């Protein structure tokens, strides 16, 4: 029987690249995103790879919509084996005391509450079926402090706490939960952030020992490895993929 995965933020960037990488392994994909056009495009590309896929529209900051994407995935594929808990936003790049409260609430709602809700309802299904594998998207800003992204950084530090604590509670029951901590990567979200804050792109590239941004495909290889049976004894880890960026901090 084919494995099934949920990927939030699957309409672009890391989510899209991971969907295509898992499709190469014949994994069926529930593509979850607020963006219908991007989500359906990913579905079409997955199907061209020979796997099955469905698009489920959801605002992950709303618990009812998270429950819905979990239920719809089980309806479509019968189980949830893998979960790439990836949906997130960055913010305006303003210093924290200049950031609007509405922006803080939005970032926390999507990045942290969305991730917490996702793990809550996906893990419930996985544990009923004997276990499963989750990869949460943290960030280089989740392992070090960075200016201009205080709220984002706080949510990504929270993702790491979620990852480690779920393992403490449920590893014995067959659940694996790991996190990735990408540095600056060539995604739509990062491009838009740097378009609004061009000096920060210069600073980022200068601070990366490999002197370039990462690619979504590079991150997708790591996520696919962590999700699947190739990484059976890796649990509770936060794996940096940043060209050495945080190694120098």
Backbone torsions as a table, in degrees:
resi	resn	phi	psi	omega
1	UNK	NA	137.1	-178.8
2	UNK	-67.8	147.0	174.2
3	UNK	-77.2	158.4	179.0
4	UNK	-130.5	141.2	-179.3
5	UNK	-129.7	147.3	166.8
6	UNK	-105.8	134.6	174.5
7	UNK	-127.5	113.9	174.7
8	UNK	-87.8	149.4	-171.5
9	UNK	67.3	31.0	-173.4
10	UNK	-80.1	-2.1	-177.3
11	UNK	-84.9	-5.0	-178.5
12	UNK	-164.5	173.8	169.0
13	UNK	54.9	-133.3	-176.4
14	UNK	-63.3	-37.4	-179.9
15	UNK	-64.7	-45.3	179.6
16	UNK	-63.9	-46.5	-179.2
17	UNK	-62.1	-38.8	179.6
18	UNK	-69.9	-37.8	176.5
19	UNK	-58.5	-44.5	-179.4
20	UNK	-68.1	-37.0	179.0
21	UNK	-67.3	-42.2	178.9
22	UNK	-68.9	-31.5	177.0
23	UNK	-61.2	-31.2	176.4
24	UNK	-64.1	-23.2	178.0
25	UNK	-96.0	12.2	179.1
26	UNK	65.3	29.4	176.4
27	UNK	-87.6	131.1	175.3
28	UNK	-79.0	143.1	-169.4
29	UNK	-124.8	129.1	164.7
30	UNK	-95.5	110.9	-178.3
31	UNK	-91.0	114.0	-177.9
32	UNK	-109.5	128.8	179.2
33	UNK	-164.6	159.2	172.7
34	UNK	-80.7	-20.8	-175.9
35	UNK	-92.7	104.5	-177.4
36	UNK	-64.8	-43.2	-177.3
37	UNK	-61.8	-48.9	-179.8
38	UNK	-65.5	-40.9	179.9
39	UNK	-63.0	-44.0	179.8
40	UNK	-69.2	-31.6	175.2
41	UNK	-63.1	-43.3	177.3
42	UNK	-61.9	-42.7	177.8
43	UNK	-56.2	-46.6	-179.5
44	UNK	-61.0	-41.7	-179.0
45	UNK	-68.3	-38.6	176.9
46	UNK	-62.3	-43.6	-179.4
47	UNK	-64.4	-33.5	176.7
48	UNK	-65.6	-25.4	177.0
49	UNK	-80.5	-8.7	176.6
50	UNK	102.2	-2.3	176.1
51	UNK	-95.5	166.9	176.4
52	UNK	-93.7	156.0	-179.3
53	UNK	-157.4	151.1	172.9
54	UNK	-134.2	150.4	174.1
55	UNK	-103.1	134.2	176.5
56	UNK	-128.7	115.6	179.9
57	UNK	-76.5	133.4	179.7
58	UNK	-158.6	141.9	164.6
59	UNK	-95.6	107.6	-170.6
60	UNK	-69.6	-11.5	177.3
61	UNK	-77.3	-6.7	-178.7
62	UNK	-109.4	115.7	-171.2
63	UNK	-59.2	-35.4	-179.5
64	UNK	-64.5	-34.7	-179.5
65	UNK	-76.2	-28.7	173.8
66	UNK	-68.0	-47.7	176.9
67	UNK	-55.7	-40.7	-178.2
68	UNK	-64.0	-44.3	-178.1
69	UNK	-68.3	-30.4	175.1
70	UNK	-67.1	-48.4	-179.9
71	UNK	-61.4	-42.6	-178.0
72	UNK	-66.1	-35.3	177.8
73	UNK	-66.1	-43.4	178.1
74	UNK	-63.6	-39.4	177.0
75	UNK	-61.1	-41.3	-175.3
76	UNK	-75.1	-41.0	-169.1
77	UNK	-123.1	-7.0	175.4
78	UNK	88.0	-18.5	-178.6
79	UNK	-161.6	172.6	171.5
80	UNK	-130.2	111.5	-179.8
81	UNK	-96.0	-36.8	-175.7
82	UNK	-131.1	146.5	178.3
83	UNK	-139.5	116.3	172.2
84	UNK	-100.1	100.6	-172.5
85	UNK	-88.5	84.9	-158.7
86	UNK	-121.1	-19.4	-173.9
87	UNK	-58.2	136.6	178.4
88	UNK	-171.4	164.0	175.6
89	UNK	-132.6	161.6	-175.0
90	UNK	-99.9	-47.3	-175.6
91	UNK	113.7	-175.9	-170.9
92	UNK	-82.7	-20.0	-174.7
93	UNK	88.6	4.7	176.3
94	UNK	-72.5	150.0	171.6
95	UNK	-61.6	154.5	-168.0
96	UNK	-57.5	-43.5	-176.3
97	UNK	-73.3	-9.3	175.0
98	UNK	-101.0	1.7	-176.8
99	UNK	-86.2	133.3	178.1
100	UNK	-66.8	145.3	178.5
101	UNK	-59.5	-36.6	-179.8
102	UNK	-62.1	-35.9	177.8
103	UNK	-69.0	-42.6	178.0
104	UNK	-57.9	-47.1	-178.5
105	UNK	-63.3	-38.9	-179.1
106	UNK	-66.5	-45.2	-179.4
107	UNK	-64.0	-44.8	178.9
108	UNK	-63.5	-41.2	-178.9
109	UNK	-61.6	-45.0	-178.0
110	UNK	-79.4	-52.7	-171.3
111	UNK	-72.2	-44.0	-173.8
112	UNK	-99.4	-54.7	-179.5
113	UNK	-63.8	-39.7	177.3
114	UNK	-59.4	-41.2	178.7
115	UNK	-68.4	-42.2	178.5
116	UNK	-62.4	-46.0	178.7
117	UNK	-61.1	-44.3	-178.1
118	UNK	-59.4	-49.4	179.2
119	UNK	-62.4	-39.8	-178.6
120	UNK	-56.0	-49.2	-172.6
121	UNK	-89.9	-31.2	176.0
122	UNK	-69.7	-45.6	-179.0
123	UNK	-60.9	-34.2	177.9
124	UNK	-58.4	-45.7	178.2
125	UNK	-66.6	-45.7	-178.2
126	UNK	-58.6	-45.3	-176.0
127	UNK	-67.7	-31.8	175.1
128	UNK	-64.4	-27.4	-177.1
129	UNK	-101.4	11.3	175.2
130	UNK	97.9	1.8	176.0
131	UNK	131.4	-178.4	-179.2
132	UNK	175.1	-177.0	-175.1
133	UNK	-130.7	131.9	-179.8
134	UNK	-122.8	136.8	168.6
135	UNK	-121.6	122.0	176.6
136	UNK	-97.5	141.4	176.8
137	UNK	-90.6	109.2	169.9
138	UNK	-94.9	-134.4	-176.0
139	UNK	-176.3	162.6	168.8
140	UNK	-57.1	-31.0	177.3
141	UNK	-73.9	-2.4	174.1
142	UNK	-95.3	-9.1	180.0
143	UNK	-117.3	-15.3	172.9
144	UNK	-135.1	166.7	172.7
145	UNK	-86.4	140.7	178.1
146	UNK	-138.8	140.6	178.2
147	UNK	-75.4	160.7	176.4
148	UNK	73.2	0.0	-179.4
149	UNK	-139.2	41.7	-172.6
150	UNK	-59.9	-49.3	-178.7
151	UNK	-66.0	-44.9	177.2
152	UNK	-56.5	-47.5	179.6
153	UNK	-60.6	-42.0	179.0
154	UNK	-60.9	-41.8	179.6
155	UNK	-67.1	-36.7	-178.1
156	UNK	-74.3	-32.7	169.6
157	UNK	-62.6	-37.0	177.0
158	UNK	-63.6	-37.8	177.4
159	UNK	-59.2	-39.4	179.9
160	UNK	-67.4	-40.6	175.4
161	UNK	-62.0	-41.2	177.2
162	UNK	-59.7	-46.4	-177.6
163	UNK	-59.0	-52.7	-175.3
164	UNK	-68.2	-37.7	-176.1
165	UNK	-74.7	-32.4	175.2
166	UNK	-63.6	-37.2	178.2
167	UNK	-65.7	-41.2	179.3
168	UNK	-58.6	-33.8	-177.8
169	UNK	-89.2	-36.8	-165.7
170	UNK	-125.2	3.2	177.8
171	UNK	-59.1	-37.0	-178.9
172	UNK	-63.7	-18.3	-178.1
173	UNK	-99.3	6.7	176.3
174	UNK	99.9	11.3	-180.0
175	UNK	-96.9	132.3	170.2
176	UNK	-112.3	133.1	179.2
177	UNK	-136.2	117.9	176.7
178	UNK	-127.1	167.4	178.1
179	UNK	-131.9	148.6	171.0
180	UNK	-107.9	148.4	178.6
181	UNK	-126.5	79.5	-179.7
182	UNK	-70.7	144.4	166.1
183	UNK	-82.1	-166.5	178.2
184	UNK	-55.1	125.9	-173.0
185	UNK	-132.4	149.0	-174.5
186	UNK	-77.2	69.9	176.1
187	UNK	-111.0	166.9	177.3
188	UNK	-58.9	-42.4	-179.0
189	UNK	-62.1	-45.8	-178.8
190	UNK	-67.5	-39.9	179.2
191	UNK	-61.0	-44.9	179.9
192	UNK	-64.0	-39.3	178.7
193	UNK	-63.0	-44.3	-178.8
194	UNK	-73.1	-30.3	175.0
195	UNK	-60.7	-35.1	178.8
196	UNK	-84.6	-17.4	-177.5
197	UNK	-138.3	65.9	-171.9
198	UNK	-59.3	-31.7	179.7
199	UNK	-64.5	-32.1	-179.1
200	UNK	-68.9	-31.8	176.2
201	UNK	-65.7	-44.0	177.4
202	UNK	-58.8	-44.7	-179.3
203	UNK	-64.9	-39.4	-179.2
204	UNK	-65.1	-49.7	-178.5
205	UNK	-62.6	-37.7	178.5
206	UNK	-65.9	-29.8	-176.8
207	UNK	-89.2	-4.6	179.3
208	UNK	-93.5	119.4	-178.9
209	UNK	-54.7	-33.4	178.5
210	UNK	-80.4	-5.0	172.7
211	UNK	60.6	34.8	173.3
212	UNK	-159.5	162.3	172.9
213	UNK	-78.5	158.0	173.6
214	UNK	-76.8	171.0	176.9
215	UNK	-114.1	152.3	176.6
216	UNK	-57.6	-34.6	-178.3
217	UNK	-66.7	-36.2	176.7
218	UNK	-64.3	-42.1	178.5
219	UNK	-67.7	-39.5	-179.6
220	UNK	-60.0	-36.7	177.6
221	UNK	-61.1	-42.0	179.0
222	UNK	-66.3	-45.2	-178.6
223	UNK	-61.8	-45.4	-179.8
224	UNK	-60.3	-41.6	177.8
225	UNK	-61.1	-47.8	-177.3
226	UNK	-66.9	-34.6	-178.1
227	UNK	-70.9	-36.9	-166.6
228	UNK	-90.8	-179.5	-175.9
229	UNK	-66.9	-10.7	178.4
230	UNK	-67.4	-16.4	-175.3
231	UNK	-121.0	39.7	-171.3
232	UNK	-58.8	-30.8	-174.8
233	UNK	-106.2	17.4	174.3
234	UNK	-102.5	117.7	-174.0
235	UNK	-150.5	130.0	178.3
236	UNK	78.8	15.9	-177.6
237	UNK	-91.8	152.4	172.0
238	UNK	-117.2	108.4	-172.8
239	UNK	-104.9	120.1	-179.5
240	UNK	-81.0	137.3	174.9
241	UNK	-137.1	86.2	-166.6
242	UNK	-145.7	18.5	178.0
243	UNK	63.8	20.6	-179.2
244	UNK	90.5	5.3	-174.0
245	UNK	-55.9	-52.5	-176.8
246	UNK	-80.6	-14.6	177.8
247	UNK	-66.3	-22.0	-177.4
248	UNK	-95.8	1.8	-176.0
249	UNK	-95.5	NA	NA
